[in-house]
Amino acid sequence: MASLPILKPKEVIRALQRAGFYIDHQVGSHARLFHQTNSHLRVTIPIHSRDIPQATLSCILKQAGLSKKEFLKYL
């Protein structure tokens, strides 16, 4: 399976929006995204001035219920 790329927070948010998520609110440097049809899927994205580490991105994908392959399709 392909490894996850190093991405900026805005790129991750854009990909999740293509997957059906929307930004509900942002508090400080963390944005909270919810899925449009499945309200149980909630994702928190850290919006800092640095790239998102691969381990953090893996946790984000787990929260979103997406596989690596599905996520890469939305990039």
Distance bins in CASP14 RR format, pairs under 12 A and 6 or more apart:
PFRMAT RR
TARGET T0000
AUTHOR 0000-0000-0000
RMODE 2
METHOD distances of the structure
MODEL  1
1 58 0 0 0 0 0 1 0 0 0 0 0
1 67 0 0 0 0 1 0 0 0 0 0 0
1 68 1 0 1 0 0 0 0 0 0 0 0
1 69 1 0 0 1 0 0 0 0 0 0 0
1 70 0 0 0 0 0 1 0 0 0 0 0
1 71 0 0 0 0 0 1 0 0 0 0 0
1 72 0 0 0 0 1 0 0 0 0 0 0
2 54 0 0 0 0 0 1 0 0 0 0 0
2 67 0 0 0 0 0 1 0 0 0 0 0
2 68 1 0 0 1 0 0 0 0 0 0 0
2 69 1 0 0 1 0 0 0 0 0 0 0
2 70 0 0 0 0 0 1 0 0 0 0 0
2 71 0 0 0 0 1 0 0 0 0 0 0
2 72 1 0 0 1 0 0 0 0 0 0 0
2 73 0 0 0 0 0 1 0 0 0 0 0
2 75 0 0 0 0 0 1 0 0 0 0 0
3 54 1 0 0 1 0 0 0 0 0 0 0
3 55 0 0 0 0 0 1 0 0 0 0 0
3 57 0 0 0 0 0 1 0 0 0 0 0
3 58 0 0 0 0 0 1 0 0 0 0 0
3 68 1 0 0 1 0 0 0 0 0 0 0
3 69 0 0 0 0 0 1 0 0 0 0 0
3 71 0 0 0 0 0 1 0 0 0 0 0
3 72 0 0 0 0 1 0 0 0 0 0 0
4 11 0 0 0 0 0 1 0 0 0 0 0
4 12 0 0 0 0 0 1 0 0 0 0 0
4 15 0 0 0 0 0 1 0 0 0 0 0
4 51 0 0 0 0 0 1 0 0 0 0 0
4 52 0 0 0 0 1 0 0 0 0 0 0
4 53 0 0 0 0 1 0 0 0 0 0 0
4 54 1 0 1 0 0 0 0 0 0 0 0
4 55 0 0 0 0 1 0 0 0 0 0 0
4 56 0 0 0 0 1 0 0 0 0 0 0
4 57 1 0 1 0 0 0 0 0 0 0 0
4 58 1 0 0 1 0 0 0 0 0 0 0
4 59 0 0 0 0 0 1 0 0 0 0 0
4 60 0 0 0 0 1 0 0 0 0 0 0
4 61 1 0 0 1 0 0 0 0 0 0 0
4 62 0 0 0 0 0 1 0 0 0 0 0
4 66 0 0 0 0 0 1 0 0 0 0 0
4 67 0 0 0 0 0 1 0 0 0 0 0
4 68 1 0 0 1 0 0 0 0 0 0 0
4 69 0 0 0 0 0 1 0 0 0 0 0
4 71 1 0 0 1 0 0 0 0 0 0 0
4 72 1 0 0 1 0 0 0 0 0 0 0
4 75 0 0 0 0 1 0 0 0 0 0 0
5 11 0 0 0 0 1 0 0 0 0 0 0
5 12 0 0 0 0 0 1 0 0 0 0 0
5 15 0 0 0 0 0 1 0 0 0 0 0
5 51 0 0 0 0 1 0 0 0 0 0 0
5 52 0 0 0 0 1 0 0 0 0 0 0
5 53 0 0 0 0 0 1 0 0 0 0 0
5 54 0 0 0 0 1 0 0 0 0 0 0
5 57 0 0 0 0 1 0 0 0 0 0 0
5 68 0 0 0 0 0 1 0 0 0 0 0
5 71 0 0 0 0 1 0 0 0 0 0 0
5 72 0 0 0 0 1 0 0 0 0 0 0
5 75 1 0 0 1 0 0 0 0 0 0 0
6 12 0 0 0 0 0 1 0 0 0 0 0
6 50 0 0 0 0 1 0 0 0 0 0 0
6 51 1 0 1 0 0 0 0 0 0 0 0
6 52 1 0 0 1 0 0 0 0 0 0 0
6 53 1 0 0 1 0 0 0 0 0 0 0
6 54 1 0 0 1 0 0 0 0 0 0 0
6 55 0 0 0 0 0 1 0 0 0 0 0
6 56 0 0 0 0 0 1 0 0 0 0 0
6 57 0 0 0 0 1 0 0 0 0 0 0
7 13 0 0 0 0 1 0 0 0 0 0 0
7 14 0 0 0 0 1 0 0 0 0 0 0
7 15 1 0 0 1 0 0 0 0 0 0 0
7 16 0 0 0 0 0 1 0 0 0 0 0
7 45 0 0 0 0 0 1 0 0 0 0 0
7 46 0 0 0 0 0 1 0 0 0 0 0
7 50 0 0 0 0 0 1 0 0 0 0 0
7 51 1 0 0 1 0 0 0 0 0 0 0
7 52 1 0 1 0 0 0 0 0 0 0 0
7 53 0 0 0 0 1 0 0 0 0 0 0
7 54 0 0 0 0 1 0 0 0 0 0 0
7 56 0 0 0 0 0 1 0 0 0 0 0
7 57 1 0 0 1 0 0 0 0 0 0 0
7 60 0 0 0 0 0 1 0 0 0 0 0
7 61 0 0 0 0 0 1 0 0 0 0 0
7 71 0 0 0 0 1 0 0 0 0 0 0
7 72 0 0 0 0 0 1 0 0 0 0 0
7 74 0 0 0 0 0 1 0 0 0 0 0
7 75 1 0 0 1 0 0 0 0 0 0 0
8 14 0 0 0 0 1 0 0 0 0 0 0
8 15 0 0 0 0 0 1 0 0 0 0 0
8 45 0 0 0 0 0 1 0 0 0 0 0
8 46 0 0 0 0 0 1 0 0 0 0 0
8 47 0 0 0 0 1 0 0 0 0 0 0
8 48 0 0 0 0 1 0 0 0 0 0 0
8 49 0 0 0 0 1 0 0 0 0 0 0
8 50 0 0 0 0 1 0 0 0 0 0 0
8 51 1 0 1 0 0 0 0 0 0 0 0
8 52 1 0 0 1 0 0 0 0 0 0 0
8 57 0 0 0 0 0 1 0 0 0 0 0
8 75 0 0 0 0 0 1 0 0 0 0 0
9 15 0 0 0 0 0 1 0 0 0 0 0
9 16 0 0 0 0 0 1 0 0 0 0 0
9 23 0 0 0 0 0 1 0 0 0 0 0
9 26 0 0 0 0 0 1 0 0 0 0 0
9 29 0 0 0 0 1 0 0 0 0 0 0
9 30 0 0 0 0 1 0 0 0 0 0 0
9 31 1 0 0 1 0 0 0 0 0 0 0
9 33 0 0 0 0 0 1 0 0 0 0 0
9 43 0 0 0 0 0 1 0 0 0 0 0
9 44 0 0 0 0 0 1 0 0 0 0 0
9 45 1 0 1 0 0 0 0 0 0 0 0
9 46 1 0 0 1 0 0 0 0 0 0 0
9 47 1 0 1 0 0 0 0 0 0 0 0
9 48 1 0 0 1 0 0 0 0 0 0 0
9 49 0 0 0 0 1 0 0 0 0 0 0
9 50 0 0 0 0 1 0 0 0 0 0 0
9 51 0 0 0 0 1 0 0 0 0 0 0
9 52 1 0 1 0 0 0 0 0 0 0 0
9 53 0 0 0 0 0 1 0 0 0 0 0
9 56 0 0 0 0 1 0 0 0 0 0 0
9 57 0 0 0 0 0 1 0 0 0 0 0
9 60 0 0 0 0 1 0 0 0 0 0 0
10 16 0 0 0 0 0 1 0 0 0 0 0
10 17 0 0 0 0 0 1 0 0 0 0 0
10 23 0 0 0 0 0 1 0 0 0 0 0
10 31 0 0 0 0 1 0 0 0 0 0 0
10 45 0 0 0 0 1 0 0 0 0 0 0
10 46 0 0 0 0 0 1 0 0 0 0 0
10 47 1 0 0 1 0 0 0 0 0 0 0
10 48 0 0 0 0 0 1 0 0 0 0 0
10 49 0 0 0 0 0 1 0 0 0 0 0
10 51 0 0 0 0 0 1 0 0 0 0 0
10 52 0 0 0 0 0 1 0 0 0 0 0
11 17 0 0 0 0 0 1 0 0 0 0 0
11 18 0 0 0 0 0 1 0 0 0 0 0
11 45 0 0 0 0 0 1 0 0 0 0 0
11 47 0 0 0 0 0 1 0 0 0 0 0
11 51 0 0 0 0 1 0 0 0 0 0 0
11 52 0 0 0 0 1 0 0 0 0 0 0
11 57 0 0 0 0 0 1 0 0 0 0 0
11 60 0 0 0 0 0 1 0 0 0 0 0
11 71 0 0 0 0 0 1 0 0 0 0 0
11 72 0 0 0 0 0 1 0 0 0 0 0
11 74 0 0 0 0 0 1 0 0 0 0 0
11 75 1 0 0 1 0 0 0 0 0 0 0
12 18 0 0 0 0 0 1 0 0 0 0 0
12 19 0 0 0 0 0 1 0 0 0 0 0
12 21 0 0 0 0 0 1 0 0 0 0 0
12 23 0 0 0 0 0 1 0 0 0 0 0
12 31 0 0 0 0 1 0 0 0 0 0 0
12 33 0 0 0 0 1 0 0 0 0 0 0
12 43 0 0 0 0 1 0 0 0 0 0 0
12 44 0 0 0 0 0 1 0 0 0 0 0
12 45 1 0 1 0 0 0 0 0 0 0 0
12 46 0 0 0 0 1 0 0 0 0 0 0
12 47 0 0 0 0 1 0 0 0 0 0 0
12 48 0 0 0 0 0 1 0 0 0 0 0
12 51 0 0 0 0 1 0 0 0 0 0 0
12 52 1 0 1 0 0 0 0 0 0 0 0
12 53 0 0 0 0 0 1 0 0 0 0 0
12 54 0 0 0 0 0 1 0 0 0 0 0
12 56 0 0 0 0 1 0 0 0 0 0 0
12 57 1 0 0 1 0 0 0 0 0 0 0
12 58 0 0 0 0 0 1 0 0 0 0 0
12 59 0 0 0 0 0 1 0 0 0 0 0
12 60 1 0 0 1 0 0 0 0 0 0 0
12 61 0 0 0 0 1 0 0 0 0 0 0
12 63 0 0 0 0 0 1 0 0 0 0 0
12 64 0 0 0 0 1 0 0 0 0 0 0
12 66 0 0 0 0 0 1 0 0 0 0 0
12 71 0 0 0 0 1 0 0 0 0 0 0
12 72 0 0 0 0 0 1 0 0 0 0 0
12 74 0 0 0 0 1 0 0 0 0 0 0
12 75 0 0 0 0 1 0 0 0 0 0 0
13 19 0 0 0 0 0 1 0 0 0 0 0
13 20 0 0 0 0 0 1 0 0 0 0 0
13 21 0 0 0 0 1 0 0 0 0 0 0
13 22 0 0 0 0 1 0 0 0 0 0 0
13 23 1 0 0 1 0 0 0 0 0 0 0
13 26 0 0 0 0 0 1 0 0 0 0 0
13 30 0 0 0 0 0 1 0 0 0 0 0
13 31 1 0 0 1 0 0 0 0 0 0 0
13 32 0 0 0 0 0 1 0 0 0 0 0
13 33 1 0 0 1 0 0 0 0 0 0 0
13 43 0 0 0 0 1 0 0 0 0 0 0
13 44 0 0 0 0 0 1 0 0 0 0 0
13 45 1 0 1 0 0 0 0 0 0 0 0
13 46 0 0 0 0 0 1 0 0 0 0 0
13 47 0 0 0 0 1 0 0 0 0 0 0
13 52 0 0 0 0 0 1 0 0 0 0 0
13 57 0 0 0 0 0 1 0 0 0 0 0
13 60 0 0 0 0 0 1 0 0 0 0 0
13 64 0 0 0 0 0 1 0 0 0 0 0
13 74 0 0 0 0 0 1 0 0 0 0 0
13 75 0 0 0 0 0 1 0 0 0 0 0
14 20 0 0 0 0 0 1 0 0 0 0 0
14 21 0 0 0 0 0 1 0 0 0 0 0
14 22 0 0 0 0 0 1 0 0 0 0 0
14 23 0 0 0 0 0 1 0 0 0 0 0
14 31 0 0 0 0 0 1 0 0 0 0 0
14 33 0 0 0 0 0 1 0 0 0 0 0
14 45 0 0 0 0 0 1 0 0 0 0 0
14 71 0 0 0 0 0 1 0 0 0 0 0
14 74 0 0 0 0 1 0 0 0 0 0 0
14 75 0 0 0 0 1 0 0 0 0 0 0
15 21 0 0 0 0 1 0 0 0 0 0 0
15 33 0 0 0 0 0 1 0 0 0 0 0
15 43 0 0 0 0 0 1 0 0 0 0 0
15 45 0 0 0 0 0 1 0 0 0 0 0
15 52 0 0 0 0 0 1 0 0 0 0 0
15 57 0 0 0 0 0 1 0 0 0 0 0
15 60 0 0 0 0 0 1 0 0 0 0 0
15 61 0 0 0 0 1 0 0 0 0 0 0
15 64 0 0 0 0 1 0 0 0 0 0 0
15 66 0 0 0 0 1 0 0 0 0 0 0
15 68 0 0 0 0 0 1 0 0 0 0 0
15 70 0 0 0 0 1 0 0 0 0 0 0
15 71 1 0 0 1 0 0 0 0 0 0 0
15 72 0 0 0 0 1 0 0 0 0 0 0
15 73 0 0 0 0 1 0 0 0 0 0 0
15 74 1 0 1 0 0 0 0 0 0 0 0
15 75 1 0 1 0 0 0 0 0 0 0 0
16 22 0 0 0 0 1 0 0 0 0 0 0
16 23 0 0 0 0 1 0 0 0 0 0 0
16 31 0 0 0 0 1 0 0 0 0 0 0
16 32 0 0 0 0 0 1 0 0 0 0 0
16 33 1 0 1 0 0 0 0 0 0 0 0
16 34 0 0 0 0 0 1 0 0 0 0 0
16 35 0 0 0 0 1 0 0 0 0 0 0
16 36 0 0 0 0 0 1 0 0 0 0 0
16 41 0 0 0 0 1 0 0 0 0 0 0
16 42 0 0 0 0 0 1 0 0 0 0 0
16 43 1 0 0 1 0 0 0 0 0 0 0
16 44 0 0 0 0 0 1 0 0 0 0 0
16 45 1 0 0 1 0 0 0 0 0 0 0
16 52 0 0 0 0 0 1 0 0 0 0 0
16 57 0 0 0 0 0 1 0 0 0 0 0
16 60 0 0 0 0 1 0 0 0 0 0 0
16 61 0 0 0 0 1 0 0 0 0 0 0
16 63 0 0 0 0 1 0 0 0 0 0 0
16 64 1 0 0 1 0 0 0 0 0 0 0
16 65 0 0 0 0 0 1 0 0 0 0 0
16 66 0 0 0 0 1 0 0 0 0 0 0
16 70 0 0 0 0 0 1 0 0 0 0 0
16 71 0 0 0 0 1 0 0 0 0 0 0
16 74 1 0 0 1 0 0 0 0 0 0 0
16 75 0 0 0 0 0 1 0 0 0 0 0
17 23 1 0 0 1 0 0 0 0 0 0 0
17 24 0 0 0 0 0 1 0 0 0 0 0
17 31 0 0 0 0 0 1 0 0 0 0 0
17 33 1 0 0 1 0 0 0 0 0 0 0
17 34 0 0 0 0 0 1 0 0 0 0 0
17 35 0 0 0 0 0 1 0 0 0 0 0
17 36 0 0 0 0 1 0 0 0 0 0 0
17 43 0 0 0 0 0 1 0 0 0 0 0
17 45 0 0 0 0 0 1 0 0 0 0 0
17 64 0 0 0 0 0 1 0 0 0 0 0
17 74 0 0 0 0 1 0 0 0 0 0 0
17 75 0 0 0 0 0 1 0 0 0 0 0
18 33 0 0 0 0 0 1 0 0 0 0 0
18 36 0 0 0 0 0 1 0 0 0 0 0
18 64 0 0 0 0 0 1 0 0 0 0 0
18 66 0 0 0 0 0 1 0 0 0 0 0
18 70 0 0 0 0 0 1 0 0 0 0 0
18 71 0 0 0 0 1 0 0 0 0 0 0
18 72 0 0 0 0 0 1 0 0 0 0 0
18 73 0 0 0 0 1 0 0 0 0 0 0
18 74 1 0 1 0 0 0 0 0 0 0 0
18 75 0 0 0 0 1 0 0 0 0 0 0
19 33 0 0 0 0 1 0 0 0 0 0 0
19 34 0 0 0 0 0 1 0 0 0 0 0
19 35 0 0 0 0 1 0 0 0 0 0 0
19 36 0 0 0 0 1 0 0 0 0 0 0
19 37 0 0 0 0 0 1 0 0 0 0 0
19 38 0 0 0 0 0 1 0 0 0 0 0
19 41 0 0 0 0 1 0 0 0 0 0 0
19 43 0 0 0 0 1 0 0 0 0 0 0
19 60 0 0 0 0 0 1 0 0 0 0 0
19 61 0 0 0 0 1 0 0 0 0 0 0
19 64 1 0 0 1 0 0 0 0 0 0 0
19 65 0 0 0 0 1 0 0 0 0 0 0
19 66 1 0 0 1 0 0 0 0 0 0 0
19 67 0 0 0 0 0 1 0 0 0 0 0
19 70 1 0 0 1 0 0 0 0 0 0 0
19 71 1 0 0 1 0 0 0 0 0 0 0
19 72 0 0 0 0 0 1 0 0 0 0 0
19 73 0 0 0 0 1 0 0 0 0 0 0
19 74 1 0 1 0 0 0 0 0 0 0 0
19 75 0 0 0 0 0 1 0 0 0 0 0
20 33 0 0 0 0 1 0 0 0 0 0 0
20 34 0 0 0 0 1 0 0 0 0 0 0
20 35 1 0 1 0 0 0 0 0 0 0 0
20 36 1 0 1 0 0 0 0 0 0 0 0
20 37 1 0 0 1 0 0 0 0 0 0 0
20 38 0 0 0 0 1 0 0 0 0 0 0
20 41 0 0 0 0 1 0 0 0 0 0 0
20 43 0 0 0 0 0 1 0 0 0 0 0
20 64 0 0 0 0 1 0 0 0 0 0 0
20 65 0 0 0 0 0 1 0 0 0 0 0
20 66 0 0 0 0 0 1 0 0 0 0 0
20 70 0 0 0 0 0 1 0 0 0 0 0
20 74 0 0 0 0 1 0 0 0 0 0 0
21 31 0 0 0 0 0 1 0 0 0 0 0
21 32 0 0 0 0 1 0 0 0 0 0 0
21 33 1 0 1 0 0 0 0 0 0 0 0
21 34 1 0 0 1 0 0 0 0 0 0 0
21 35 1 0 1 0 0 0 0 0 0 0 0
21 36 1 0 0 1 0 0 0 0 0 0 0
21 37 0 0 0 0 0 1 0 0 0 0 0
21 38 0 0 0 0 1 0 0 0 0 0 0
21 39 0 0 0 0 0 1 0 0 0 0 0
21 41 1 0 0 1 0 0 0 0 0 0 0
21 42 0 0 0 0 1 0 0 0 0 0 0
21 43 1 0 0 1 0 0 0 0 0 0 0
21 44 0 0 0 0 0 1 0 0 0 0 0
21 45 0 0 0 0 1 0 0 0 0 0 0
21 60 0 0 0 0 0 1 0 0 0 0 0
21 61 0 0 0 0 0 1 0 0 0 0 0
21 63 0 0 0 0 0 1 0 0 0 0 0
21 64 1 0 0 1 0 0 0 0 0 0 0
21 65 0 0 0 0 0 1 0 0 0 0 0
21 66 0 0 0 0 1 0 0 0 0 0 0
21 71 0 0 0 0 0 1 0 0 0 0 0
21 74 0 0 0 0 1 0 0 0 0 0 0
22 31 0 0 0 0 0 1 0 0 0 0 0
22 32 0 0 0 0 0 1 0 0 0 0 0
22 33 1 0 0 1 0 0 0 0 0 0 0
22 34 1 0 0 1 0 0 0 0 0 0 0
22 35 0 0 0 0 1 0 0 0 0 0 0
22 36 1 0 0 1 0 0 0 0 0 0 0
22 37 0 0 0 0 0 1 0 0 0 0 0
22 39 0 0 0 0 0 1 0 0 0 0 0
22 41 0 0 0 0 0 1 0 0 0 0 0
22 42 0 0 0 0 0 1 0 0 0 0 0
22 43 0 0 0 0 0 1 0 0 0 0 0
23 30 0 0 0 0 0 1 0 0 0 0 0
23 31 1 0 1 0 0 0 0 0 0 0 0
23 32 1 0 0 1 0 0 0 0 0 0 0
23 33 1 0 1 0 0 0 0 0 0 0 0
23 34 0 0 0 0 1 0 0 0 0 0 0
23 35 0 0 0 0 0 1 0 0 0 0 0
23 36 0 0 0 0 0 1 0 0 0 0 0
23 42 0 0 0 0 0 1 0 0 0 0 0
23 43 0 0 0 0 1 0 0 0 0 0 0
23 44 0 0 0 0 0 1 0 0 0 0 0
23 45 0 0 0 0 1 0 0 0 0 0 0
23 47 0 0 0 0 0 1 0 0 0 0 0
24 30 0 0 0 0 0 1 0 0 0 0 0
24 31 0 0 0 0 1 0 0 0 0 0 0
24 32 1 0 1 0 0 0 0 0 0 0 0
24 33 1 0 0 1 0 0 0 0 0 0 0
24 34 1 0 1 0 0 0 0 0 0 0 0
24 35 0 0 0 0 0 1 0 0 0 0 0
24 36 0 0 0 0 0 1 0 0 0 0 0
24 39 0 0 0 0 0 1 0 0 0 0 0
24 41 0 0 0 0 0 1 0 0 0 0 0
24 42 0 0 0 0 1 0 0 0 0 0 0
24 43 0 0 0 0 1 0 0 0 0 0 0
24 44 0 0 0 0 0 1 0 0 0 0 0
24 45 0 0 0 0 0 1 0 0 0 0 0
25 31 1 0 0 1 0 0 0 0 0 0 0
25 32 1 0 1 0 0 0 0 0 0 0 0
25 33 0 0 0 0 1 0 0 0 0 0 0
25 34 0 0 0 0 1 0 0 0 0 0 0
25 42 0 0 0 0 0 1 0 0 0 0 0
25 44 0 0 0 0 0 1 0 0 0 0 0
25 45 0 0 0 0 0 1 0 0 0 0 0
26 32 1 0 0 1 0 0 0 0 0 0 0
26 33 0 0 0 0 1 0 0 0 0 0 0
26 44 0 0 0 0 0 1 0 0 0 0 0
26 45 0 0 0 0 1 0 0 0 0 0 0
26 46 0 0 0 0 0 1 0 0 0 0 0
26 47 1 0 0 1 0 0 0 0 0 0 0
27 44 0 0 0 0 1 0 0 0 0 0 0
27 45 0 0 0 0 0 1 0 0 0 0 0
27 46 0 0 0 0 0 1 0 0 0 0 0
27 47 0 0 0 0 0 1 0 0 0 0 0
28 44 0 0 0 0 0 1 0 0 0 0 0
28 45 0 0 0 0 0 1 0 0 0 0 0
28 46 0 0 0 0 1 0 0 0 0 0 0
28 47 0 0 0 0 1 0 0 0 0 0 0
28 48 0 0 0 0 0 1 0 0 0 0 0
29 44 0 0 0 0 0 1 0 0 0 0 0
29 45 0 0 0 0 1 0 0 0 0 0 0
29 46 1 0 0 1 0 0 0 0 0 0 0
29 47 1 0 1 0 0 0 0 0 0 0 0
29 48 1 0 1 0 0 0 0 0 0 0 0
29 49 0 0 0 0 1 0 0 0 0 0 0
29 50 0 0 0 0 0 1 0 0 0 0 0
30 42 0 0 0 0 0 1 0 0 0 0 0
30 43 0 0 0 0 0 1 0 0 0 0 0
30 44 1 0 1 0 0 0 0 0 0 0 0
30 45 1 0 0 1 0 0 0 0 0 0 0
30 46 1 0 1 0 0 0 0 0 0 0 0
30 47 1 0 0 1 0 0 0 0 0 0 0
30 48 0 0 0 0 1 0 0 0 0 0 0
30 52 0 0 0 0 0 1 0 0 0 0 0
30 56 0 0 0 0 0 1 0 0 0 0 0
30 60 0 0 0 0 0 1 0 0 0 0 0
31 42 0 0 0 0 0 1 0 0 0 0 0
31 43 0 0 0 0 1 0 0 0 0 0 0
31 44 1 0 0 1 0 0 0 0 0 0 0
31 45 1 0 1 0 0 0 0 0 0 0 0
31 46 0 0 0 0 1 0 0 0 0 0 0
31 47 1 0 1 0 0 0 0 0 0 0 0
31 48 0 0 0 0 0 1 0 0 0 0 0
31 52 0 0 0 0 0 1 0 0 0 0 0
31 60 0 0 0 0 0 1 0 0 0 0 0
32 41 0 0 0 0 0 1 0 0 0 0 0
32 42 1 0 0 1 0 0 0 0 0 0 0
32 43 1 0 0 1 0 0 0 0 0 0 0
32 44 1 0 1 0 0 0 0 0 0 0 0
32 45 0 0 0 0 1 0 0 0 0 0 0
32 46 0 0 0 0 0 1 0 0 0 0 0
32 47 0 0 0 0 0 1 0 0 0 0 0
32 60 0 0 0 0 0 1 0 0 0 0 0
32 63 0 0 0 0 0 1 0 0 0 0 0
33 39 0 0 0 0 0 1 0 0 0 0 0
33 41 0 0 0 0 1 0 0 0 0 0 0
33 42 1 0 0 1 0 0 0 0 0 0 0
33 43 1 0 1 0 0 0 0 0 0 0 0
33 44 1 0 0 1 0 0 0 0 0 0 0
33 45 1 0 0 1 0 0 0 0 0 0 0
33 47 0 0 0 0 0 1 0 0 0 0 0
33 60 0 0 0 0 1 0 0 0 0 0 0
33 63 0 0 0 0 1 0 0 0 0 0 0
33 64 1 0 0 1 0 0 0 0 0 0 0
33 66 0 0 0 0 0 1 0 0 0 0 0
34 40 0 0 0 0 1 0 0 0 0 0 0
34 41 1 0 0 1 0 0 0 0 0 0 0
34 42 1 0 1 0 0 0 0 0 0 0 0
34 43 1 0 0 1 0 0 0 0 0 0 0
34 44 0 0 0 0 0 1 0 0 0 0 0
34 45 0 0 0 0 0 1 0 0 0 0 0
34 63 0 0 0 0 0 1 0 0 0 0 0
34 64 0 0 0 0 0 1 0 0 0 0 0
35 41 1 1 0 0 0 0 0 0 0 0 0
35 42 1 0 0 1 0 0 0 0 0 0 0
35 43 0 0 0 0 1 0 0 0 0 0 0
35 63 0 0 0 0 0 1 0 0 0 0 0
35 64 1 0 0 1 0 0 0 0 0 0 0
35 65 0 0 0 0 1 0 0 0 0 0 0
35 66 0 0 0 0 0 1 0 0 0 0 0
38 64 0 0 0 0 0 1 0 0 0 0 0
38 65 0 0 0 0 1 0 0 0 0 0 0
38 66 0 0 0 0 0 1 0 0 0 0 0
40 63 0 0 0 0 0 1 0 0 0 0 0
40 64 0 0 0 0 0 1 0 0 0 0 0
40 65 0 0 0 0 1 0 0 0 0 0 0
41 60 0 0 0 0 0 1 0 0 0 0 0
41 61 0 0 0 0 0 1 0 0 0 0 0
41 62 0 0 0 0 0 1 0 0 0 0 0
41 63 1 0 0 1 0 0 0 0 0 0 0
41 64 1 0 0 1 0 0 0 0 0 0 0
41 65 1 0 0 1 0 0 0 0 0 0 0
41 66 0 0 0 0 1 0 0 0 0 0 0
42 60 0 0 0 0 0 1 0 0 0 0 0
42 62 0 0 0 0 0 1 0 0 0 0 0
42 63 1 0 0 1 0 0 0 0 0 0 0
42 64 0 0 0 0 1 0 0 0 0 0 0
42 65 0 0 0 0 0 1 0 0 0 0 0
43 52 0 0 0 0 0 1 0 0 0 0 0
43 56 0 0 0 0 0 1 0 0 0 0 0
43 57 0 0 0 0 0 1 0 0 0 0 0
43 59 0 0 0 0 1 0 0 0 0 0 0
43 60 1 0 1 0 0 0 0 0 0 0 0
43 61 0 0 0 0 1 0 0 0 0 0 0
43 62 0 0 0 0 1 0 0 0 0 0 0
43 63 1 0 1 0 0 0 0 0 0 0 0
43 64 1 0 1 0 0 0 0 0 0 0 0
43 65 0 0 0 0 1 0 0 0 0 0 0
43 66 0 0 0 0 1 0 0 0 0 0 0
43 71 0 0 0 0 0 1 0 0 0 0 0
44 52 0 0 0 0 0 1 0 0 0 0 0
44 56 0 0 0 0 0 1 0 0 0 0 0
44 59 0 0 0 0 1 0 0 0 0 0 0
44 60 1 0 0 1 0 0 0 0 0 0 0
44 62 0 0 0 0 0 1 0 0 0 0 0
44 63 1 0 0 1 0 0 0 0 0 0 0
44 64 0 0 0 0 0 1 0 0 0 0 0
45 52 1 0 0 1 0 0 0 0 0 0 0
45 56 0 0 0 0 1 0 0 0 0 0 0
45 57 0 0 0 0 1 0 0 0 0 0 0
45 59 0 0 0 0 0 1 0 0 0 0 0
45 60 1 0 0 1 0 0 0 0 0 0 0
45 61 0 0 0 0 0 1 0 0 0 0 0
45 63 0 0 0 0 1 0 0 0 0 0 0
45 64 0 0 0 0 1 0 0 0 0 0 0
46 52 1 0 0 1 0 0 0 0 0 0 0
46 53 0 0 0 0 1 0 0 0 0 0 0
46 56 1 0 0 1 0 0 0 0 0 0 0
46 57 0 0 0 0 0 1 0 0 0 0 0
46 59 0 0 0 0 0 1 0 0 0 0 0
46 60 0 0 0 0 1 0 0 0 0 0 0
48 56 0 0 0 0 0 1 0 0 0 0 0
50 56 0 0 0 0 0 1 0 0 0 0 0
51 57 0 0 0 0 1 0 0 0 0 0 0
52 58 0 0 0 0 0 1 0 0 0 0 0
52 59 0 0 0 0 1 0 0 0 0 0 0
52 60 1 0 0 1 0 0 0 0 0 0 0
52 61 0 0 0 0 0 1 0 0 0 0 0
53 59 0 0 0 0 1 0 0 0 0 0 0
53 60 0 0 0 0 0 1 0 0 0 0 0
54 60 0 0 0 0 0 1 0 0 0 0 0
54 61 0 0 0 0 0 1 0 0 0 0 0
54 68 0 0 0 0 0 1 0 0 0 0 0
54 71 0 0 0 0 0 1 0 0 0 0 0
55 61 0 0 0 0 0 1 0 0 0 0 0
55 62 0 0 0 0 0 1 0 0 0 0 0
56 62 0 0 0 0 0 1 0 0 0 0 0
56 63 0 0 0 0 0 1 0 0 0 0 0
57 63 0 0 0 0 0 1 0 0 0 0 0
57 64 0 0 0 0 0 1 0 0 0 0 0
57 66 0 0 0 0 0 1 0 0 0 0 0
57 68 0 0 0 0 1 0 0 0 0 0 0
57 71 0 0 0 0 1 0 0 0 0 0 0
57 72 0 0 0 0 0 1 0 0 0 0 0
57 75 0 0 0 0 0 1 0 0 0 0 0
58 64 0 0 0 0 0 1 0 0 0 0 0
58 65 0 0 0 0 0 1 0 0 0 0 0
58 66 0 0 0 0 0 1 0 0 0 0 0
58 67 0 0 0 0 0 1 0 0 0 0 0
58 68 0 0 0 0 1 0 0 0 0 0 0
58 71 0 0 0 0 1 0 0 0 0 0 0
59 65 0 0 0 0 0 1 0 0 0 0 0
59 66 0 0 0 0 0 1 0 0 0 0 0
60 66 0 0 0 0 1 0 0 0 0 0 0
60 68 0 0 0 0 0 1 0 0 0 0 0
60 71 0 0 0 0 1 0 0 0 0 0 0
61 67 1 0 0 1 0 0 0 0 0 0 0
61 68 1 0 0 1 0 0 0 0 0 0 0
61 69 0 0 0 0 0 1 0 0 0 0 0
61 70 0 0 0 0 1 0 0 0 0 0 0
61 71 1 0 1 0 0 0 0 0 0 0 0
61 72 0 0 0 0 0 1 0 0 0 0 0
61 74 0 0 0 0 0 1 0 0 0 0 0
61 75 0 0 0 0 0 1 0 0 0 0 0
62 68 0 0 0 0 0 1 0 0 0 0 0
62 71 0 0 0 0 0 1 0 0 0 0 0
63 71 0 0 0 0 0 1 0 0 0 0 0
64 70 0 0 0 0 1 0 0 0 0 0 0
64 71 1 0 0 1 0 0 0 0 0 0 0
64 74 0 0 0 0 0 1 0 0 0 0 0
65 71 0 0 0 0 1 0 0 0 0 0 0
66 72 0 0 0 0 1 0 0 0 0 0 0
66 73 0 0 0 0 1 0 0 0 0 0 0
66 74 1 0 0 1 0 0 0 0 0 0 0
66 75 0 0 0 0 0 1 0 0 0 0 0
67 73 0 0 0 0 1 0 0 0 0 0 0
67 74 0 0 0 0 0 1 0 0 0 0 0
68 74 0 0 0 0 0 1 0 0 0 0 0
68 75 0 0 0 0 0 1 0 0 0 0 0
69 75 0 0 0 0 0 1 0 0 0 0 0
END
